[in-house]
Amino acid sequence: MDRNELEEDRAAFIAGEIGGAVVELIISGVVISRDAIVDSLEAKRKAVGNVIHKGILRDAAAMVGKGH
């Protein structure tokens, strides 16, 4: 697996986490906003034990928070 494939996989994981956070907010009846998505991602980051997963969630929250 070369570096380009790793970056593509990382981007896919980040997109999946952001999408999952949005779905969870919809199910919970929360108004979708950038802050709500970031809060959801940060809460999940605190709950998971895997360091790599925590990093993906941190990067996803940063991406949503900055609007990139």
Biopython code that builds the backbone (N, CA, C, O; Angstrom):
import numpy as np
from Bio.PDB.StructureBuilder import StructureBuilder

atoms = [
    (1, "MET", "N", (0.855, -1.176, 0.000)),
    (1, "MET", "CA", (0.000, 0.000, 0.000)),
    (1, "MET", "C", (0.897, 1.234, 0.000)),
    (1, "MET", "O", (1.693, 1.428, 0.919)),
    (2, "ASP", "N", (0.768, 2.058, -1.022)),
    (2, "ASP", "CA", (1.616, 3.241, -1.092)),
    (2, "ASP", "C", (0.972, 4.418, -0.347)),
    (2, "ASP", "O", (-0.158, 4.333, 0.135)),
    (3, "ARG", "N", (1.710, 5.485, -0.272)),
    (3, "ARG", "CA", (1.280, 6.662, 0.499)),
    (3, "ARG", "C", (-0.043, 7.231, -0.013)),
    (3, "ARG", "O", (-0.885, 7.660, 0.776)),
    (4, "ASN", "N", (-0.222, 7.234, -1.326)),
    (4, "ASN", "CA", (-1.441, 7.766, -1.914)),
    (4, "ASN", "C", (-2.664, 6.958, -1.472)),
    (4, "ASN", "O", (-3.711, 7.531, -1.171)),
    (5, "GLU", "N", (-2.534, 5.644, -1.433)),
    (5, "GLU", "CA", (-3.633, 4.788, -0.982)),
    (5, "GLU", "C", (-3.946, 5.031, 0.484)),
    (5, "GLU", "O", (-5.111, 5.024, 0.881)),
    (6, "LEU", "N", (-2.917, 5.244, 1.286)),
    (6, "LEU", "CA", (-3.123, 5.514, 2.710)),
    (6, "LEU", "C", (-3.871, 6.833, 2.909)),
    (6, "LEU", "O", (-4.759, 6.921, 3.757)),
    (7, "GLU", "N", (-3.515, 7.856, 2.132)),
    (7, "GLU", "CA", (-4.205, 9.138, 2.226)),
    (7, "GLU", "C", (-5.658, 9.010, 1.788)),
    (7, "GLU", "O", (-6.541, 9.631, 2.379)),
    (8, "GLU", "N", (-5.912, 8.207, 0.753)),
    (8, "GLU", "CA", (-7.287, 7.981, 0.293)),
    (8, "GLU", "C", (-8.097, 7.259, 1.363)),
    (8, "GLU", "O", (-9.252, 7.606, 1.611)),
    (9, "ASP", "N", (-7.496, 6.260, 1.994)),
    (9, "ASP", "CA", (-8.179, 5.535, 3.070)),
    (9, "ASP", "C", (-8.470, 6.457, 4.247)),
    (9, "ASP", "O", (-9.554, 6.409, 4.827)),
    (10, "ARG", "N", (-7.504, 7.291, 4.596)),
    (10, "ARG", "CA", (-7.674, 8.244, 5.705)),
    (10, "ARG", "C", (-8.826, 9.204, 5.393)),
    (10, "ARG", "O", (-9.665, 9.469, 6.255)),
    (11, "ALA", "N", (-8.868, 9.722, 4.172)),
    (11, "ALA", "CA", (-9.942, 10.632, 3.772)),
    (11, "ALA", "C", (-11.299, 9.929, 3.832)),
    (11, "ALA", "O", (-12.295, 10.529, 4.235)),
    (12, "ALA", "N", (-11.334, 8.662, 3.431)),
    (12, "ALA", "CA", (-12.588, 7.903, 3.472)),
    (12, "ALA", "C", (-13.049, 7.692, 4.910)),
    (12, "ALA", "O", (-14.241, 7.801, 5.199)),
    (13, "PHE", "N", (-12.125, 7.394, 5.807)),
    (13, "PHE", "CA", (-12.484, 7.215, 7.222)),
    (13, "PHE", "C", (-13.012, 8.522, 7.813)),
    (13, "PHE", "O", (-13.997, 8.520, 8.552)),
    (14, "ILE", "N", (-12.356, 9.636, 7.487)),
    (14, "ILE", "CA", (-12.801, 10.935, 7.991)),
    (14, "ILE", "C", (-14.203, 11.242, 7.482)),
    (14, "ILE", "O", (-15.070, 11.660, 8.251)),
    (15, "ALA", "N", (-14.426, 11.035, 6.184)),
    (15, "ALA", "CA", (-15.750, 11.285, 5.604)),
    (15, "ALA", "C", (-16.803, 10.398, 6.259)),
    (15, "ALA", "O", (-17.919, 10.845, 6.523)),
    (16, "GLY", "N", (-16.451, 9.149, 6.518)),
    (16, "GLY", "CA", (-17.382, 8.229, 7.175)),
    (16, "GLY", "C", (-17.737, 8.666, 8.577)),
    (16, "GLY", "O", (-18.889, 8.552, 8.995)),
    (17, "GLU", "N", (-16.757, 9.163, 9.307)),
    (17, "GLU", "CA", (-17.016, 9.631, 10.678)),
    (17, "GLU", "C", (-17.897, 10.880, 10.674)),
    (17, "GLU", "O", (-18.792, 11.015, 11.508)),
    (18, "ILE", "N", (-17.641, 11.792, 9.734)),
    (18, "ILE", "CA", (-18.472, 12.998, 9.651)),
    (18, "ILE", "C", (-19.900, 12.616, 9.277)),
    (18, "ILE", "O", (-20.855, 13.110, 9.876)),
    (19, "GLY", "N", (-20.046, 11.742, 8.293)),
    (19, "GLY", "CA", (-21.381, 11.289, 7.897)),
    (19, "GLY", "C", (-22.101, 10.577, 9.025)),
    (19, "GLY", "O", (-23.296, 10.782, 9.234)),
    (20, "GLY", "N", (-21.371, 9.737, 9.756)),
    (20, "GLY", "CA", (-21.964, 9.039, 10.894)),
    (20, "GLY", "C", (-22.432, 9.992, 11.976)),
    (20, "GLY", "O", (-23.485, 9.791, 12.580)),
    (21, "ALA", "N", (-21.646, 11.028, 12.217)),
    (21, "ALA", "CA", (-22.038, 12.023, 13.219)),
    (21, "ALA", "C", (-23.316, 12.737, 12.799)),
    (21, "ALA", "O", (-24.191, 12.989, 13.628)),
    (22, "VAL", "N", (-23.424, 13.063, 11.517)),
    (22, "VAL", "CA", (-24.627, 13.740, 11.018)),
    (22, "VAL", "C", (-25.846, 12.828, 11.174)),
    (22, "VAL", "O", (-26.908, 13.278, 11.605)),
    (23, "VAL", "N", (-25.695, 11.555, 10.826)),
    (23, "VAL", "CA", (-26.807, 10.606, 10.960)),
    (23, "VAL", "C", (-27.232, 10.492, 12.423)),
    (23, "VAL", "O", (-28.426, 10.488, 12.721)),
    (24, "GLU", "N", (-26.268, 10.398, 13.335)),
    (24, "GLU", "CA", (-26.596, 10.307, 14.757)),
    (24, "GLU", "C", (-27.338, 11.553, 15.242)),
    (24, "GLU", "O", (-28.267, 11.455, 16.043)),
    (25, "LEU", "N", (-26.927, 12.716, 14.757)),
    (25, "LEU", "CA", (-27.610, 13.951, 15.147)),
    (25, "LEU", "C", (-29.045, 13.975, 14.616)),
    (25, "LEU", "O", (-29.964, 14.394, 15.319)),
    (26, "ILE", "N", (-29.229, 13.529, 13.387)),
    (26, "ILE", "CA", (-30.568, 13.471, 12.804)),
    (26, "ILE", "C", (-31.456, 12.538, 13.605)),
    (26, "ILE", "O", (-32.593, 12.881, 13.930)),
    (27, "ILE", "N", (-30.942, 11.361, 13.923)),
    (27, "ILE", "CA", (-31.710, 10.383, 14.703)),
    (27, "ILE", "C", (-32.084, 10.955, 16.068)),
    (27, "ILE", "O", (-33.178, 10.713, 16.577)),
    (28, "SER", "N", (-31.166, 11.712, 16.647)),
    (28, "SER", "CA", (-31.405, 12.300, 17.975)),
    (28, "SER", "C", (-32.291, 13.539, 17.925)),
    (28, "SER", "O", (-32.700, 14.048, 18.969)),
    (29, "GLY", "N", (-32.588, 14.024, 16.736)),
    (29, "GLY", "CA", (-33.426, 15.205, 16.597)),
    (29, "GLY", "C", (-32.704, 16.509, 16.854)),
    (29, "GLY", "O", (-33.334, 17.533, 17.119)),
    (30, "VAL", "N", (-31.387, 16.478, 16.777)),
    (30, "VAL", "CA", (-30.584, 17.684, 17.018)),
    (30, "VAL", "C", (-30.473, 18.471, 15.709)),
    (30, "VAL", "O", (-30.344, 17.885, 14.634)),
    (31, "VAL", "N", (-30.525, 19.782, 15.810)),
    (31, "VAL", "CA", (-30.348, 20.628, 14.635)),
    (31, "VAL", "C", (-28.917, 20.464, 14.131)),
    (31, "VAL", "O", (-27.964, 20.544, 14.906)),
    (32, "ILE", "N", (-28.776, 20.235, 12.841)),
    (32, "ILE", "CA", (-27.454, 20.016, 12.255)),
    (32, "ILE", "C", (-26.743, 21.369, 12.123)),
    (32, "ILE", "O", (-27.234, 22.289, 11.469)),
    (33, "SER", "N", (-25.592, 21.456, 12.754)),
    (33, "SER", "CA", (-24.750, 22.645, 12.637)),
    (33, "SER", "C", (-23.299, 22.194, 12.727)),
    (33, "SER", "O", (-23.003, 21.080, 13.158)),
    (34, "ARG", "N", (-22.421, 23.064, 12.319)),
    (34, "ARG", "CA", (-20.991, 22.758, 12.396)),
    (34, "ARG", "C", (-20.594, 22.451, 13.845)),
    (34, "ARG", "O", (-19.859, 21.496, 14.099)),
    (35, "ASP", "N", (-21.078, 23.253, 14.786)),
    (35, "ASP", "CA", (-20.737, 23.036, 16.199)),
    (35, "ASP", "C", (-21.272, 21.702, 16.709)),
    (35, "ASP", "O", (-20.590, 21.003, 17.459)),
    (36, "ALA", "N", (-22.483, 21.350, 16.306)),
    (36, "ALA", "CA", (-23.072, 20.081, 16.753)),
    (36, "ALA", "C", (-22.282, 18.892, 16.214)),
    (36, "ALA", "O", (-22.082, 17.903, 16.919)),
    (37, "ILE", "N", (-21.835, 18.991, 14.968)),
    (37, "ILE", "CA", (-21.042, 17.903, 14.375)),
    (37, "ILE", "C", (-19.708, 17.776, 15.093)),
    (37, "ILE", "O", (-19.283, 16.671, 15.429)),
    (38, "VAL", "N", (-19.045, 18.906, 15.329)),
    (38, "VAL", "CA", (-17.760, 18.890, 16.040)),
    (38, "VAL", "C", (-17.935, 18.314, 17.439)),
    (38, "VAL", "O", (-17.128, 17.491, 17.869)),
    (39, "ASP", "N", (-18.971, 18.730, 18.152)),
    (39, "ASP", "CA", (-19.227, 18.215, 19.501)),
    (39, "ASP", "C", (-19.446, 16.708, 19.481)),
    (39, "ASP", "O", (-18.946, 15.996, 20.352)),
    (40, "SER", "N", (-20.189, 16.219, 18.492)),
    (40, "SER", "CA", (-20.447, 14.784, 18.370)),
    (40, "SER", "C", (-19.155, 14.019, 18.112)),
    (40, "SER", "O", (-18.914, 12.977, 18.722)),
    (41, "LEU", "N", (-18.324, 14.538, 17.207)),
    (41, "LEU", "CA", (-17.043, 13.881, 16.897)),
    (41, "LEU", "C", (-16.114, 13.890, 18.114)),
    (41, "LEU", "O", (-15.441, 12.898, 18.390)),
    (42, "GLU", "N", (-16.079, 15.000, 18.834)),
    (42, "GLU", "CA", (-15.224, 15.091, 20.025)),
    (42, "GLU", "C", (-15.704, 14.147, 21.130)),
    (42, "GLU", "O", (-14.890, 13.538, 21.824)),
    (43, "ALA", "N", (-17.009, 14.029, 21.289)),
    (43, "ALA", "CA", (-17.547, 13.105, 22.295)),
    (43, "ALA", "C", (-17.183, 11.668, 21.948)),
    (43, "ALA", "O", (-16.819, 10.883, 22.823)),
    (44, "LYS", "N", (-17.283, 11.330, 20.676)),
    (44, "LYS", "CA", (-16.925, 9.976, 20.252)),
    (44, "LYS", "C", (-15.434, 9.738, 20.435)),
    (44, "LYS", "O", (-15.019, 8.646, 20.822)),
    (45, "ARG", "N", (-14.618, 10.769, 20.154)),
    (45, "ARG", "CA", (-13.166, 10.639, 20.328)),
    (45, "ARG", "C", (-12.816, 10.320, 21.771)),
    (45, "ARG", "O", (-11.916, 9.523, 22.037)),
    (46, "LYS", "N", (-13.527, 10.942, 22.699)),
    (46, "LYS", "CA", (-13.269, 10.675, 24.116)),
    (46, "LYS", "C", (-13.721, 9.290, 24.537)),
    (46, "LYS", "O", (-13.206, 8.732, 25.506)),
    (47, "ALA", "N", (-14.688, 8.729, 23.808)),
    (47, "ALA", "CA", (-15.254, 7.430, 24.179)),
    (47, "ALA", "C", (-14.489, 6.241, 23.602)),
    (47, "ALA", "O", (-14.510, 5.159, 24.188)),
    (48, "VAL", "N", (-13.813, 6.421, 22.465)),
    (48, "VAL", "CA", (-13.119, 5.284, 21.850)),
    (48, "VAL", "C", (-11.761, 5.077, 22.499)),
    (48, "VAL", "O", (-11.171, 6.010, 23.043)),
    (49, "GLY", "N", (-11.278, 3.856, 22.438)),
    (49, "GLY", "CA", (-10.002, 3.534, 23.058)),
    (49, "GLY", "C", (-8.844, 3.456, 22.088)),
    (49, "GLY", "O", (-7.690, 3.610, 22.490)),
    (50, "ASN", "N", (-9.130, 3.219, 20.817)),
    (50, "ASN", "CA", (-8.091, 3.040, 19.810)),
    (50, "ASN", "C", (-7.459, 4.386, 19.461)),
    (50, "ASN", "O", (-8.160, 5.329, 19.093)),
    (51, "VAL", "N", (-6.144, 4.472, 19.577)),
    (51, "VAL", "CA", (-5.424, 5.728, 19.360)),
    (51, "VAL", "C", (-5.538, 6.189, 17.902)),
    (51, "VAL", "O", (-5.669, 7.386, 17.646)),
    (52, "ILE", "N", (-5.492, 5.277, 16.967)),
    (52, "ILE", "CA", (-5.611, 5.639, 15.553)),
    (52, "ILE", "C", (-7.005, 6.190, 15.277)),
    (52, "ILE", "O", (-7.155, 7.192, 14.578)),
    (53, "HIS", "N", (-8.025, 5.533, 15.829)),
    (53, "HIS", "CA", (-9.401, 6.001, 15.660)),
    (53, "HIS", "C", (-9.555, 7.390, 16.279)),
    (53, "HIS", "O", (-10.214, 8.255, 15.702)),
    (54, "LYS", "N", (-8.950, 7.610, 17.450)),
    (54, "LYS", "CA", (-8.996, 8.925, 18.086)),
    (54, "LYS", "C", (-8.400, 9.992, 17.164)),
    (54, "LYS", "O", (-8.918, 11.105, 17.075)),
    (55, "GLY", "N", (-7.316, 9.645, 16.487)),
    (55, "GLY", "CA", (-6.677, 10.590, 15.567)),
    (55, "GLY", "C", (-7.561, 10.932, 14.384)),
    (55, "GLY", "O", (-7.629, 12.088, 13.966)),
    (56, "ILE", "N", (-8.237, 9.930, 13.842)),
    (56, "ILE", "CA", (-9.161, 10.160, 12.725)),
    (56, "ILE", "C", (-10.289, 11.091, 13.179)),
    (56, "ILE", "O", (-10.649, 12.030, 12.468)),
    (57, "LEU", "N", (-10.839, 10.827, 14.359)),
    (57, "LEU", "CA", (-11.922, 11.667, 14.885)),
    (57, "LEU", "C", (-11.446, 13.092, 15.161)),
    (57, "LEU", "O", (-12.175, 14.051, 14.906)),
    (58, "ARG", "N", (-10.237, 13.230, 15.675)),
    (58, "ARG", "CA", (-9.662, 14.561, 15.926)),
    (58, "ARG", "C", (-9.520, 15.322, 14.609)),
    (58, "ARG", "O", (-9.875, 16.498, 14.522)),
    (59, "ASP", "N", (-8.998, 14.642, 13.585)),
    (59, "ASP", "CA", (-8.812, 15.285, 12.284)),
    (59, "ASP", "C", (-10.151, 15.638, 11.642)),
    (59, "ASP", "O", (-10.278, 16.686, 11.008)),
    (60, "ALA", "N", (-11.145, 14.771, 11.802)),
    (60, "ALA", "CA", (-12.476, 15.038, 11.250)),
    (60, "ALA", "C", (-13.084, 16.262, 11.927)),
    (60, "ALA", "O", (-13.647, 17.128, 11.259)),
    (61, "ALA", "N", (-12.970, 16.334, 13.250)),
    (61, "ALA", "CA", (-13.511, 17.488, 13.988)),
    (61, "ALA", "C", (-12.797, 18.771, 13.573)),
    (61, "ALA", "O", (-13.430, 19.816, 13.421)),
    (62, "ALA", "N", (-11.501, 18.693, 13.392)),
    (62, "ALA", "CA", (-10.735, 19.883, 12.967)),
    (62, "ALA", "C", (-11.167, 20.324, 11.574)),
    (62, "ALA", "O", (-11.300, 21.519, 11.310)),
    (63, "MET", "N", (-11.383, 19.365, 10.690)),
    (63, "MET", "CA", (-11.799, 19.679, 9.325)),
    (63, "MET", "C", (-13.170, 20.357, 9.304)),
    (63, "MET", "O", (-13.369, 21.347, 8.600)),
    (64, "VAL", "N", (-14.104, 19.823, 10.073)),
    (64, "VAL", "CA", (-15.448, 20.408, 10.133)),
    (64, "VAL", "C", (-15.373, 21.787, 10.782)),
    (64, "VAL", "O", (-16.006, 22.733, 10.311)),
    (65, "GLY", "N", (-14.616, 21.900, 11.839)),
    (65, "GLY", "CA", (-14.513, 23.169, 12.562)),
    (65, "GLY", "C", (-13.911, 24.285, 11.731)),
    (65, "GLY", "O", (-14.310, 25.443, 11.857)),
    (66, "LYS", "N", (-12.951, 23.944, 10.883)),
    (66, "LYS", "CA", (-12.311, 24.949, 10.035)),
    (66, "LYS", "C", (-13.074, 25.164, 8.733)),
    (66, "LYS", "O", (-12.843, 26.150, 8.033)),
    (67, "GLY", "N", (-13.979, 24.250, 8.406)),
    (67, "GLY", "CA", (-14.764, 24.407, 7.193)),
    (67, "GLY", "C", (-14.028, 24.030, 5.920)),
    (67, "GLY", "O", (-14.361, 24.534, 4.848)),
    (68, "HIS", "N", (-13.039, 23.158, 6.013)),
    (68, "HIS", "CA", (-12.295, 22.710, 4.824)),
    (68, "HIS", "C", (-12.964, 21.519, 4.192)),
    (68, "HIS", "O", (-12.483, 21.004, 3.183)),
]
sb = StructureBuilder()
sb.init_structure("model")
sb.init_model(0)
sb.init_chain("A")
sb.init_seg("    ")
for serial, (resi, resn, name, xyz) in enumerate(atoms, 1):
    if name == "N":
        sb.init_residue(resn, " ", resi, " ")
    sb.init_atom(name, np.array(xyz, "f"), 0.0, 1.0, " ", f" {name:<3s}", serial, name[0])
structure = sb.get_structure()
